[in-house]
């Protein structure tokens, strides 16, 4: 089928028609008109038909429908009379005439038939010249039912000479997906929208009804009332009007209760058929692509490309995948509007895309994605030549030409439509291997064709490797490369063998890609000349021009096997055991991983020293080795010297016994406090990044303890284990052993648990000028600092004290790093001096960490009120006494007032100015403490009052004089 559910199509030419003919006689309305001229007049007395045309799948595409016309011939003449049959209703329902025939009996004969549009005129004559009532004309039509539609009643209109007419009725039963048979099917599952056939099992004229159902399965509301018709026991029904997810009751012959005779329980599901064009605006060079989906995985579908008139352009078939999806693609089309229709073959349900507009493609172009269109690469490497494509999916690349005695033509296709194709040209294999093996493209693009040529092709020269020189390049959109869009060049330069360096990495590493190598260099990959037995020996080989060889040989070790390159690790002669040959390590894929970085002309060979064997004896501690990487002097990669020496680079390393030590006191005892976050440090010769485990257990059965903290070896070999020992009683004796991969490393250590460091702090609400805060008291068992946090214990540190000795310190004034600009809450927090340098260096780690209690930092908080107005009186006594004593001694008649004002202002401003100029009593940053000094200290306010009174008295005495 190619239409909707209402359109049916025969898929197979198989059996002949299935037709039942039933008699139906209907009297004409109207009487014959008298023939006053005594000519013959045909009057249609009645018509008989009753055919059912079967247009379902598997039925014949051509089927015959006969109509019997009973006629009365009035008069005795022999004039020709006419009967007209109008079959336009049949053609309107998809039937088309394949052929027709007409014959007569009962005293009349058929002289001629004339077709005009959807009507046929049958000419009959009177054979014996007498009135013949009851003569018959048999009119048979062979219909093409390929495109017939389900139709329960179709009529031919038969008209006689006198204008009277009668209808000859028949029906078309077309294709269907599911058949429900009376008295046979109790439960049926269908998809909404499919056509079902209701089969009354031989009972013509059967009434069939479809109901919604109640919870108990009985009929509820009627949604369809059907009848098979008097000349058929079948009728087709389109279920598009039913609701998915509902259950309906189908009742034959008036049945309305589920489980009763002649009823079927019909469950309706949603097929979910849909189709969407990948793009609704494409060019005439693009394929027409769409994606279909359904709830019927693995079912068959038919997809049809339709033009703007809904005429079929192309049809493809396939199956939905396991998730119910299908990718549909048609070849590029001429400009115009199209759509894609998909049909679920089992049900005939269809879905159609939106309109797809196809326009004429613009002229395409191609160029190089390289600086100045020049691609440079070392001789023997793979050159990545990236092409930019515009308004085209295909391009042709040409490398070389007659002047270079070598050329290559590669046609590529941009399959992923990203506008780029990168061609990888192997300069090592060029001209020496099959054409398609010289170049490749990315997985998302397509290499269509490759051709090589020139004198160099096929190694017809003495050289097996393209020379280091400039090769012309050009690229063209499409396949006609005679008129290129862009020209450029490929520059091949001389290669070199540069260096070999030894690094080490932990055995349990996660290094498999080149990105992993560079991410770990300087952390878990470090350069060394000593490798702990069991660690990885990383050989960094720096040599250009190897990429093409390694690629063509499908791997680094295969390239070694070819004899072109070599990697050997041999024991130094001076290190070999007495009376024995030096060892040679046997490298292979079981103990060595090679990570290629041809972009940087570098290759990393990671050898597991714990797994590799030598040719004569196993690898031992204190072995010393030399690693050599070589390029064979006889290979095409070398320019051999006169002496024919290989190109060789080397480096040395030694295998040492793994060791790890803990930091302990002079008695080799590790002292730990009964507190949280206790750090146990040490050093090892294992590679940075190695994971170590510390087994810690108590020696006393009265205070059992067992822990397994882990640590990662840092650069330089240091490590730190962190463990909570708050549950271990002071005085407990411990045993500590470093382990790696369940094996002991180094010696075991004795440990002792002592009382943990303790601290307490107190800070009160206070008013300041915002530059300092004062901690009432702090007690620290091991000395340290007090840090001030803003807002809460995790807030920003805004100041800290100088180093405070162990014990109790009171009224600790702390200058803030930046003055508070308003009232605030601060938190005081004691910190240890873990490194003993009496400098506060806490930055979130273990250095100078806070004192803790029950796992939390020791703190106290206070509200700070910032008052900046107290700075005003500081200036008043400074200026007032300066003027007052200047004139007072001259005018005062007594000695008393002369001495008093002279001494008072002299001392007061001196002290005030000294503090204001930077005197910092708390050892802080030397900030301005004027306000603090002028408003603090016992008796200072009384002095200011006396100065004011004396100044007023002197001024009054002066005025009286």
N, C-alpha and C positions, 0 to 999 in steps of 0.2 A: 504493500500500500504506500502511496505517496501523499494521500490527502489526510484530512482530519478524520475523526471517528465516523462522521456522516458519509464520508467517501469510501467506497470499497473498491478493491482491485483484485483481480484473480492473479495468483502467483504461479500457478502451474497449469499446463495443458495436459489434462489427464483423462478423466472420464467424460462420457457424453452427458448431455443435460439430464437433470433430475426434474421431472415435471409431472404435476398432477393436474388433470383437467376435470373440472366439475361443471355440470350443466347449470346454467342460470338463464332463465327465460323471462324476459320482461316485455310486457305489451307496450306498443307504441302509444304515445299520446298524439292525438290528431288523426284525421282521416284522410284518405286519398282524395285528391282533387279529380273531378271528372274530366276525362279527356274528350273534349267536344269534337276534336279532329279525328277521333278514333285512332290516335297513335299510341304506340306502346309507352307506358309510364311505369317506372320501377318504384314501388313503394316498399320501404324497409319495414318489414313486419316484425322481426326480432333478430337479436344477435346472441351468440352463445360463445363464451370463453371460460376462463377459470384457471389459467396457468400460473404456476409459481416458478419464477426464474431463480436458479441457485447461482449466486455470484460469489460464493465463499471460496476461500483458498482450497485448491485441489479440484475444484469443479471446472468444467469446460469453459473456455473463454467465449464460445459461441453457443447460444441456446435458442431453441425455436419456440415461438408462441403462436398458436393457431387461433383464428377467429372464424366462426361459422355464422354466415349472414343468411337468414331466411327472407326471401323476397317474394312479392306478388307482382306479376306482370299483367297489366290491364290492357285490354284491346287485342286486336288481331294483326296489327301491323308488324313490320320487321325492322322498324327504326332502331338505331343504336341508343341505348339508355345508359345512365351513369350512376355509380355508387362511389362516394368519396369517403376515404378513411383518413382521419387526422390523428397522427401519433406524436404530436409535439410535446405532450406531457411526458412521454417516455424519454425523448431526447433531452428534455429539461432535467431529467434525473440520471443523466450519465449514460443512458443506453444509446447505442448507435446502430443503424441498420447495416448488417453485413450483406443480406440479400432478402428478397421476398418473392412470393409466388401467389398466383390466384387461379382458381379453377371453378367451374360451375357444373350443375347437374339439375335435372328436373325440367328439361325443356328449354333451358337457356345455356348460352356459352359465353366465354370471355373472349372478346375480340382484341382488347389492348389494355395496357396499364400505362399511366402517365404520372411521373413523379414531379411534384412542384413543392420545393421546400420540405416541410414536415408533413406533407399530405401526399396521398396516392389516389388517383382517379381510375376506377375499374370500369371499363366499357363492356357492357353485355348486350347480347341480341337474342331475339325470340327465334328459336330454331324452327318451330312448326307453324308460326303465325297465329297461334291461338293463345288465349289467356291462360297463363300458367301460374296458379297460386301455389305457394309452398316450394318454389324452386330455391336452391341453395347455392351460395357462392362461398368457397373455402379460401380464406386469405391467410397465408402463413408468412411470418416474419422471422428470419434468423438474426438474432440480436448479438452484437458484440457487447458482453457484459463486463469487460475489463475494468471500466471506470464507473460501473453502475453504483448507485447509492441505495442504501437500505430504504425501501419504500413499501409500506403496507398496502397501498392501493394506488394503481395507475390505470388510467382509462384511455381507450381508443374511442373516438367519437365517429360513428358511422352515420352518414347522411345520404338520404335518397333523393331522387329527382324532385319530389314534391316538397322538399325542404324539411321533412320530418327526420329526426335523428335519435340515436340510441347509443349508450355507452357500453363498451365491452371492457370488463374489469379484469386485472391480473395484479400480481405483486412480485416484488424483488426481495429475496432474502440474501443479504450479502455476507461479508466476512464477519467473524466474531472471535473473541478470545476465550471465552468460557461458556460452556453449555450447562444449563440447569434443566434436568429432566424430571417430569412429574413422576412421583412415587418412587424415585430412585435416589436423588441427592438430598441428604439431610443437612449437611454443612458445606458451604462453599466460601472460599476467600477470593476476593477480586480486588483490582485496583480501580480507584475512582477514575472515570473517563473511558474505560474500556467498554467495548460493545459485547453484551452477553446475548446468548440465544436461549429463549425459553421454549422448551420442547414438551408439547402436551402428550407425547408418547402415543401418537396415532389418533388422537381425538381432535378432529377438525372443529373449528368454531369454539375453541376452549377459551374461557375467560381466565385471565391471569392478572392478579393484583399484587402490588408491592406496598408494604406497610412499614412505618417505623414501629419499634417494639417497646413494650413496657418492661419493667425490671423482671417480671415473671416470664417474659418471652412471648406474651400474647400480643396480638396486633393492636397498634395504637392508631396513628393517623395514616390515611391512605395517600401515597405519593404518586402512584401510577395505576391506571386502569387500562388493561390491554386485552386484545382478543386476537387469536391466531387467524381468524377469518374462516369463511365457510369452505374454502378450497385448500386449506393448509393446516398442519398441526404445529407449525413453528412460527415464531415471531422474534425479531431482533430488537434489542433495547439499548440505547446509549445511556450509560450510568453517570454522565457528566454532572447531572443535577443532584446526585446523591452526595452526602457528606462523608468525608473521610473520617475514620475512627468510629463510625456508627455501625450498628448491626440492624439489618432489615429482614423482614419476613416475606418470603415469596409464596403466595398461595394460589394453587390451581383449583379451578372449579369451586370457588367460593370458600376455600379453607382459610381460616384466620387464626389458628392456634398452633404454636410450635410443638412439634412432636406428633401432631395429627397427620392423617394421611394427606398426601399431596402438598406438603409444605417443605420449605427449605430455609435454613438459617444462613443468611448471606452477610458476611463481614466485609466491610469496605475499608481499604487502606489507601494511603496517598503514595503514588508512584514517585512523586517528587521529580518528575522529568523536567529538566531545564537545559538550556544551551545558551552560551554567551560567546560572542565573537571576541577573539583576542584583541582585535582592533577594528573599529568601525570606519576607519579612514586609512586606506592603504593605496599603494601605487600598482600599476600594471606589471611591475617587476616583483611584487611581493606575493607570497602564497596566501590563500584565504584560510585562516586558521580559527578554530573555535574549540571550546571545551564544553562537553556535555556531562551531565550528572543525573543519577537516578538512585532510587532505593532498591534497585534490582541488580546487584553485582553479578558479573559474569554472564548476564543475559545478552542476547544478540540485539544489535541495532542496525538501522539503515539511515545513512546521512545523505541528504540531497542538497546540492547547490542549486538555488533557484535564481532566475533573473528577475528583472523588475516586473515582468508580466506573470511571475510565478510559474514560468515554464522550466522544466528540468534541464539543467546544464550538465551535471555530472552526478553520479551516485556511487557511494562507497559503502561497504558493510564492515562490521567488526563486532567485537564484544566489549562490554563494559569491564573495567578491571575489578580487582577484588574490593575496592572501596567504592565501586559504582560510578567511576569516572571514565571518560574517554576523550583523548585528544584527536581532533578531527582536522585534517588538512587537505585542501584542494590546490591544484596548480594555479599559478597566476592567471588572471583573467583580463580581458579587454576592459577599457574604461566603461563605467556604468554603475548601476546599483544592484546589489545582490543580497541574498539572505541564505542562511543554512538551516534546513529543517532536519531534525532527528526524530526517528520513529522507533519506539520500543516494539520490536517485531512480535512479541507474544501477545501484546494487547492492542496494538495499532494506535496507541496514544502517541501524539506528536507534540513537539515544541519547536519554536522558530526563533532565531536570533533577531536582534534589531537590524535595520538596514545597514549594509556595508557598502560604503562608497569607494569605488576604485577610480583613481585619477591617473593621469599620465605622469610617469616618473620624470623628474628633472635629470639633466645630464649629470652623471656621476663623475667624481674626481678622486684621486689618491695622491698622497704625498708621504714623506718620511717624517717620523717623529724623532728627529735627531738634530743636534746642533749643526747648522749649515749643511744638513743632509749628508753628513759624514759619520759613518759608524766605524769605530776603531776597535781592534781586538788583536791579541797576540796570536801568532801563527800556531796552529794546533788547537786553539780554543774554539768554543762555539760562539758565534756572533749573533746577538739578538737584534734583529732588524724589525722595528715596529712600524707598521703601515697605518696611516690614518685614512679611513674611507668615508666619503661623503656622497649621499644619495646613491649608494651602490653596496651590494653585498659581496661582490666578487672583485678581485684585483689580480694583476699579473706582475710579478717581480722578476727582473732580469739582473743577474750578477755576471760581470766579466764581458768578454767579447773576443773577437778574432785577435786583437792586439795583445791580449794576455794569454792566448792559446787555451783559454778555458772559458766556458759560459754555462750558466744554469738558468732555466726558466721555470718558475714555480707559480702555478695558479692556485689561489687560496679563496676561501669563502668565510665571511663573517657570520657564523651560525648564531652567536649570542646577541647580534645586533647592537653591540656596544660601540661600533664605529672604529674598532681597532683589531688588527691581526698582527701578532708577533711571530715572525718567521725565525726559527732557530737554525742557523747555517753552520754545519760542522766542517770547519776548515781542515780537520784531520782526515776525514774520510772523503772529502770532495774529490771527485774524479777517479776514485778507486773502488767504490762500492755501488750497488744498485741505486738508481736515481732517487727513489722514494725513501732511501735510508740516509740520504745526505741532509735533508731538511725535515723539520717537524713544526707543528703549530700547537697552540694551547688546546687543552681538552675541550674547550667550549667552541672552538672553531674547526674548520675543515680544510685539509690539504687535498685539493682536487687532483692535481697532476704535477709531475716534475720531469724535466728533461735536461740532460747534461750534454755538452759537446766540446769540441776543440781538440787540438793536438794533445793536450795533457790528459784528456779523458781516456780512461782505461790504462793508465800508467804506461803510455807509449814513449815517455821520456825517461831519463835516468833518475828523475826525482819522483818520490812517492808522496810529497807534501807540497801543497800550494806555496809558492814563493812569497816572501815578505815584500809586498808592494801594494800599489793602489789598484783596485779593481772598479771599473765603472759599474754604476747601478742605475736602474730606472724603474719606475712603477707606473702602472696604468690601470684605470678603472675598467673593469670588464676583462676581456680576453685578447683584444687587439692591441698588442704591445708595440706595434710599429710606429705609433704616434704617442709616445709616453707623456703622462701628465707632469711627472717630476723626475729630475735626474739627480744623482748623488754619487757617492763612492764608498767602497769598503776598503779600509786601510788595515792590512795585516802587517804587524810589526814582529821583530825577532823575539823569540821566547827566551826564558832563562831559568836556571835552577839556583835558588838564592840562599836558603837557610833551613836549618832544622833546629828546633828548640824543645827542651824537655820541660813539661809541667806535670803537676800531680793533681789528682782529684780523689775524693773519697770513694770507696768501693760502692756504697749504697747511694749512688747519685741518680739524678733524673735528667740525664743528658742524652738526648737522642736526635735533636735537630741543631742546626748551626746557630739558631737563635739562642738555644740553651747554653751553648759554649760561651758566647760573648756576654750573656747575662750573668754568667758565673765567674768570668775571669776577674781576678782580684778579690773574690770571696771564697768560693769553694774550688776554683781552679787557680793554682799559684805556681809560679816558675820556681824550680828547685833543682838541686843536683843530688838530693837524697830522697828516696821514696820509702816510706814504711812498708814492710812486707805485707801485702794484701791490698794496698792502695792501687789506684789506677795510674799508669804511666802514660801521660798524654804527649804524643809526638806531634808537634806542630811543624808541618812541612810547607814551605813557601816556595812554589815553583809555578811558573806560568806555562801555558801551552799544553796542559795535560787534560783539559776538560773533554776535548773531542775523543781522546784515547779512552778515558774512563767511561764515557757515555757509550762509545761503540763497543766496548768490551763488557758492558753491563756490570760495572763495578770495579772498585779499586783493586781488589785481590785478583780479579780476572785479568786486569791490566798487568799486574805483577806476573801472573802466570804466562802472559804473552811474551815476557822477556824484555819488554821495552823499558820498564821501570823496575826498581827493586827497593825493598825495605828490609834491612837486616839488623838484628840486635845481637852483638857478640860480646862475650866476656873479655875484658882486657887481659893480654898475655901475662902481665905482671901480677895479676890477681888470681890466675889459675892455680889450682892445687898442684902440689908437687907431683911430678911424674904423670900428669894428665893434660889433655888438650883443653883449651878454653871452651866454654859452653856457647852454644848458639840457641837463642830462643826460637821456638817453633810457633810462628804467628799464623792465626787463621780466624775464621769467622766465629769459632767457638770461644775465643778469648780476646778478640780484638774487634772493636767497632770503628769503622771509618766514617767520619762526617765530612762531607764535601762542602767547600765554600769557594767554588770557582770564580765567583764574582770578585773575590779578593785574592785569587790565585793561591788559596790556602787549603790544606787538607789536614784533618786532625785524626790521628790513629790512636785510639784509646785501648791500651793493653792492660788487662787485669793481671797484676803481678801475682795474685794469689791463685790464678787458674792456669797461667802459661807454664809450659814445660820446656826444658832444653833438650837438645839432641842426645845428651849423654847422662845428665843428672838433673835433679830438680833445682829450682831457684832457691838459694840459701841466703841467709842474712850475711851481710858484709860483701856480697858479690858486687863487682863493679863492671859496668857495661858501656859499650859505645854503640850508639844507634847511627846507621848510615842509610841515607836515601840517595838513590842513584838513578841516572838516566843512561841507558846503554849507548855506548859510543857508536855502535853499528846501526842504531835506529834512525829513522827519518827525523826524529826530534832534535838531534844533535848536529852541530857543525864540528866534526871530529878534528882534534888537533893532529899534528903530524905523528905524535906518539899514539894516537887512538885511545886516549884515556877516557873513561866514563866521567860524566859530570856527577860529583859526589858532594853532599853536605852532611855534617855530623854533629852530634852532641853526646855528652857523657852523663851518666847517673849511677848512683850506688843504691843497693837494697840494704836497708837498715832494720834492725829489730824494733818492732813497735814498742813504745814505752809511754807511760803517763804517770805524772807525779802530782800529789796534792800539796798545797801550801800549808806548812805546819810550823810549830814553834821549834825552839832549839832542841826539844826532847822528841822531835818527830811526832808530836801529838797534835791532832786537829781539835782546836777548842771551839765549841759551838755554844751559843746562848740558848736558853730555854725561851724562845721567842719566835715570832713569825718571820718569814722571808729571810732566813739565815742563808748566807752565801758561802759556799765551799768552792774555792778556786784552785786552779792547777794549770799544768802545761803538758803538752804531748807532742810527739813528732808525727802524729797522724795528720793527714791533709785537712786544711780548713774545710768546714762543712760536714765533717764526720760526726755522727751521733754517738755519744757516749752515755753509759748508764752508771750510776753510783749506787752500789748496794750498801745500805746503812742499816745496821741492826745493833740492838743493845746487847751487852754482855751479861746483864742481870735478869734473872727470871722474875724478880719482883717488879721490874719496870720494863716489860716487854715493848719493843719498838722495832718496826721493819718498814723501810721506805726504799723506793727505786726512782729517785729524781733523774732526769735526763738533761744533757747539755750538748750544745753544738760547738765544735772547735772553731775558734775565731782565727783571723789573720794573726800570724806569729805563733800560733799553737796554744793560746790560752783558752780556758773554758771556765764556766761558772755554773755550779749546781745550786738551785734554790729550793729550800725545804722548810716547812713549818715544824718547829720543835717545841711548841708551847705545851704539848702533852707529855714531854719528856722531863722527868724530874731532875733538877740540878743535882750534880754529883754522879749522874748515870754515866757508865763507861760504854763506849761504842766501838764497833769494828766497821771500817770503811774499805771498800774494794771497788776500783774502777773496772768496768766491763765493756766489752764491745762484741755485739753479736753472740752474747752468752758465753764469752770467753774472758777470763781475767786478763787485765793489762796492768803491768807493773806490780809493785809491792802493795800489800795491804797496810792500812794505817790504823792506829789506835786513836780514839776520840774521847773527849770529855765534855759533858754538858755542864755549863755554869749558869749562875743567875743571869737573867736577861737584863739588859740596860733598861732603866726606868727613868721616868721624868714626870713632872707636874708643872702646871703653869697657871697663873692667875692674872687677869687684867680686868680693871674696873671701868665703868662708864666714865667719861672725862670730857672736858672742854679744852680744846687746843686751837692754835691758829691754823691747823691743817698741815703743818710741816713735820710734826713729830707725834709719836704716841709713847706712853710710858707703860711698861709691863710691871705690875705690882711685884711679882716674884716668880722665879723659875728655878726648879731644882732638877739637875741632870746628873745621872750617876757617872757618866763618862765625859761630861763637858759637851760643848757644842755651841749652837746658835739658837736664837729665837727669830722666826720668820713671821711677818705680818701679811696675812691674806685679806683681800678686799671682798666683802659681802659674805663669803662662806669659806669652808676649809678647802674647797677646790677652786676658789677664786684666784685671781692674779696676785702674785707676790709683789707687794708694793714697798717692801723694805725689810731689812734684817739687821740683827745686832752684830757687833764684833764678836770674836770668839770669847766664850765664857767658860771658865774652868769648872770642873766637876764640883758638885755641891750646890748650895743655894745662892742665888743672886737676887737682890731686891732693887726696886725702882730703876729698872733698866729702860733708859730713854733711847728710842730708836728714831733716827731721822729717816723720813720716807723718801723714796726715790723721786716722787713727784707729789707736790702738795695736793691735799684733798680740796676740791672746790665746793664742797658742801658736806652736810651731815652724812655719816656713813656708819656701817657696821664693819668691824674688823675682827679677824680671828688670829690669835697668837698661837704659834705651833713650834715646839722645841724640835731641833734637828741635831743629829749626831755629826761628829767630825770623823767620818769613817776613814779618810786617808791621812789624817793627822797633820795636815798642813795649815790648820787654823784659818782656812779661807772657805767661806760659804760657797759651795759649788753644786748644789742640788739642781738637777734639771729633769727630774722625773724618773731617774734610774735609782741604782742602789747607792751611788756616791752621796754622802751627807744626807741620807734618808731620814725621815721623821722618826722620832721615838713613837712607839706604839704601845697600846694596851688592849688586850683582847682582840687583836687583829686590826684595830683602828688607830689612826694617829691621835696623839694626845693634844688636846686643844682647849682654849677658852675664848669666849667672844665678848665684845664690849661695843657700846654705842659711842660714837665720837661726835661731839657737837663742835662745829667749826665756828669760832668767833674771831673775826678780823678787826673789830672795832677797838680793841684794847691797844692798838698801835698809836692812837692819838695822844694819850698822856705822855708817851715817851718823848715827844718833841717839846712839850710845854715846859718842863723843868729845865730842859737844856737851854732854851732861849731866855726864860724869865730871869734867872739869876745872873745871866751875862750882863744885862743892863742895870739891874738893881744895884749891885755893889760898886758900880763905876762912880756914882755921885754920892752915895750914902756916907762914906767916911768923911767927906768934906763938910757935910752939913750937920752931921750928928754931934751933939755937944757931949755925949758920953762915950765911954769905951765899950760898953756892953753891946750895943747894936752894931758897933763897928766890927767886932770880932765875929759875932755870930753869923752875919750873912757872908762874911769873907770865907769862912771855913766850909760852910754848908754847901754852897753851889760849887766849890772847887772840887770836892770829892765826888759828888753825885754825877755830874756830867762825864767825869773821867771814866767811871765804871760803865756808864751807859754806852758811851761811844766805843769802848773796847769790845763789848759783846756785839754791838751792832756791826762792827767792822769785820766780823768773821770769827770771833772766838767761839769755839764749839766744844762745850763742856762734855758732850757725850761721844766725842771721837768720831763724829759723823762726817758729812761731806763738806763742812765749812759753810753751810747756808746761813742766811740772815736770821739770827735768833733774837732780834731786838724786842719783839713783842713778848716772847717767853721770858726774857731777862727782866723787863720792866714791870712785869705783873707777878713775879714769883719771888720767893725768899721772905723770911720772917722780918716784919718791921718796915718793909720798904714803903708801904702805903703811908705809914705814920710820918716818915721822913718827908715825903712829898707834901703832906698837909702842913708840916712845920715850915717848910720852905715857902709855901703860899702865904701863911700868916705873917712871917717876917717881911716878905716883900710888900705886903699891904701896909704894915706898920711903917716901914721906911718911906713908902710913897706918901703916906699921910703926914709924917713929920716934915718931909721936904716941902709939901704944899703949905703947911703952917708957917714955915719960915719964909 
